[in-house]
Amino acid sequence: MTLATIAALAAETTEHHGNVQAETFVYGAIAFVVFMALLLVTVSFRNVANRHSHKAEAYAKAHPVDHAQVGHGHH
């Protein structure tokens, strides 16, 4: 078999007829569902810091910040 014969046979077997738009719609629908799930996860974590503000205030009182050691680098 020559390369041209193999290429012709491969092109012949992969040819199919159908509605390409209907076939690719599934990919868009799957992507839409995935992004909606990610949106749900993102929205579920909104305002979490304010839900526990009493804990943050108690931690800030118990652990005062030493401003000399805050930041990057070593002194």
Backbone bond lengths (Angstrom), bond angles and torsions (degrees), N, CA, C in turn:
res aa  C-N    CA-C-N  psi(-1)  N-CA   C-N-CA  omega(-1)  CA-C   N-CA-C  phi
1 M - - - 1.446 - - 1.522 109.42 -
2 T 1.292 114.57 140.63 1.457 118.78 177.92 1.518 109.18 -95.05
3 L 1.311 114.41 167.87 1.459 119.89 179.31 1.528 111.15 -63.47
4 A 1.314 116.98 -36.63 1.461 120.84 179.12 1.521 111.20 -65.20
5 T 1.322 117.92 -38.20 1.456 121.58 178.56 1.524 110.84 -67.22
6 I 1.314 116.03 -42.45 1.471 119.69 178.49 1.520 110.84 -64.02
7 A 1.312 117.17 -42.02 1.468 120.45 178.74 1.519 111.09 -64.87
8 A 1.315 117.69 -39.07 1.466 121.31 178.60 1.514 110.66 -66.08
9 L 1.321 117.65 -42.41 1.464 120.38 178.02 1.520 112.18 -65.95
10 A 1.326 116.78 -39.07 1.460 120.38 179.01 1.521 110.58 -66.37
11 A 1.319 117.08 -40.52 1.464 120.53 178.99 1.514 110.82 -67.38
12 E 1.311 116.94 -34.64 1.460 120.69 -179.33 1.518 111.57 -70.67
13 T 1.318 117.77 -38.42 1.461 119.96 -176.66 1.523 112.47 -78.79
14 T 1.326 118.61 -26.37 1.462 119.58 -178.98 1.519 112.53 -87.37
15 E 1.315 117.71 -7.48 1.457 120.33 -179.38 1.521 109.28 -74.61
16 H 1.296 115.25 132.13 1.458 120.22 175.53 1.520 108.70 -147.99
17 H 1.284 115.00 156.30 1.453 120.14 -178.97 1.513 108.22 -112.62
18 G 1.308 115.26 142.83 1.448 119.27 179.21 1.511 109.72 171.02
19 N 1.285 115.25 -178.20 1.448 121.41 -179.30 1.527 108.35 -90.34
20 V 1.326 116.02 105.18 1.459 120.64 -176.66 1.525 110.67 -66.42
21 Q 1.319 117.04 -35.72 1.460 120.08 179.76 1.527 111.02 -63.27
22 A 1.304 117.78 -40.17 1.468 120.83 178.96 1.522 110.97 -68.47
23 E 1.330 117.06 -34.12 1.454 119.99 179.64 1.523 111.76 -71.00
24 T 1.327 117.89 -37.61 1.460 120.74 -178.09 1.527 111.99 -83.69
25 F 1.308 118.51 -14.25 1.459 120.68 177.49 1.522 111.28 -61.63
26 V 1.316 117.02 -31.89 1.468 121.61 -179.11 1.529 110.12 -61.80
27 Y 1.345 117.17 -40.44 1.467 119.73 179.05 1.524 110.98 -63.50
28 G 1.311 117.44 -41.33 1.455 120.92 177.69 1.521 111.92 -65.25
29 A 1.313 116.13 -39.79 1.469 120.07 179.22 1.524 110.82 -65.50
30 I 1.325 116.95 -41.12 1.468 120.32 178.35 1.524 110.11 -64.98
31 A 1.336 117.65 -43.23 1.465 120.93 178.60 1.525 110.51 -62.31
32 F 1.338 117.40 -40.48 1.460 121.11 179.17 1.528 110.89 -61.88
33 V 1.316 116.98 -44.04 1.476 121.24 179.85 1.526 110.51 -64.03
34 V 1.335 116.81 -41.10 1.470 119.99 179.64 1.522 110.44 -64.39
35 F 1.337 117.39 -44.80 1.463 119.70 -179.95 1.531 111.93 -67.30
36 M 1.304 118.36 -33.05 1.462 120.01 176.73 1.531 110.33 -68.19
37 A 1.326 116.75 -36.27 1.467 119.88 176.70 1.527 110.19 -65.82
38 L 1.335 116.88 -40.99 1.470 119.72 177.24 1.523 111.05 -65.91
39 L 1.325 116.92 -36.46 1.463 120.06 176.47 1.527 110.62 -63.47
40 L 1.313 116.97 -40.72 1.464 120.77 178.46 1.522 111.19 -62.14
41 V 1.329 117.28 -41.58 1.464 120.76 177.80 1.519 110.24 -64.46
42 T 1.327 116.98 -42.93 1.464 120.55 -179.81 1.525 111.65 -63.71
43 V 1.311 116.92 -44.86 1.466 120.80 -178.65 1.527 110.80 -68.13
44 S 1.317 117.69 -30.99 1.460 119.77 -178.56 1.527 112.11 -68.07
45 F 1.335 117.80 -21.41 1.459 120.52 179.46 1.525 112.96 -98.34
46 R 1.321 117.95 9.66 1.455 120.35 176.90 1.523 110.09 -68.96
47 N 1.307 116.11 142.21 1.462 122.85 172.23 1.527 113.31 65.54
48 V 1.314 118.34 22.05 1.461 121.09 -179.02 1.526 110.36 -68.21
49 A 1.313 117.54 -37.99 1.463 120.46 -179.33 1.526 110.96 -62.57
50 N 1.301 117.82 -37.52 1.464 120.34 -179.54 1.521 111.83 -73.91
51 R 1.291 118.21 -23.89 1.466 120.32 178.08 1.519 111.43 -68.27
52 H 1.327 116.10 -26.73 1.453 120.43 -177.12 1.530 111.19 -119.26
53 S 1.306 117.32 34.16 1.460 120.16 -177.21 1.533 111.52 -65.21
54 H 1.322 118.53 -31.77 1.467 120.27 178.89 1.529 110.94 -63.99
55 K 1.334 117.16 -34.49 1.456 120.24 177.32 1.526 110.77 -70.28
56 A 1.323 116.58 -39.35 1.463 120.34 -179.90 1.531 110.65 -65.81
57 E 1.317 117.10 -40.19 1.465 120.18 178.09 1.522 111.20 -66.34
58 A 1.310 117.78 -40.59 1.466 121.21 178.52 1.518 110.69 -65.10
59 Y 1.323 117.97 -39.13 1.469 121.26 178.41 1.527 110.46 -67.03
60 A 1.333 116.90 -40.14 1.463 120.33 179.97 1.533 111.31 -65.03
61 K 1.318 116.55 -36.00 1.463 119.29 177.56 1.523 111.64 -70.97
62 A 1.322 117.23 -36.92 1.458 121.00 -177.48 1.528 112.75 -77.75
63 H 1.333 117.51 -24.99 1.464 122.15 -177.65 1.526 109.96 -125.63
64 P 1.314 116.62 83.71 1.475 117.98 179.87 1.530 110.28 -65.17
65 V 1.332 116.01 148.80 1.461 122.00 -176.38 1.518 109.79 -85.90
66 D 1.321 115.78 127.70 1.454 121.43 173.96 1.528 106.59 -90.30
67 H 1.333 117.15 104.66 1.461 121.80 -173.44 1.520 112.71 -66.36
68 A 1.305 119.30 -18.54 1.465 121.12 179.59 1.526 110.54 -72.49
69 Q 1.310 118.52 -27.16 1.457 120.80 -177.09 1.529 113.38 -103.78
70 V 1.302 117.43 4.15 1.465 120.35 179.74 1.509 109.00 -83.52
71 G 1.310 117.51 135.96 1.460 121.47 176.85 1.513 111.10 118.72
72 H 1.317 113.51 -170.70 1.459 120.20 -176.68 1.514 110.06 -99.22
73 G 1.294 115.41 158.32 1.452 120.26 177.48 1.513 112.78 91.64
74 H 1.308 114.89 172.24 1.458 120.29 179.98 1.506 108.14 -120.40
75 H 1.317 115.53 145.71 1.481 120.73 -178.12 1.492 109.61 -105.75
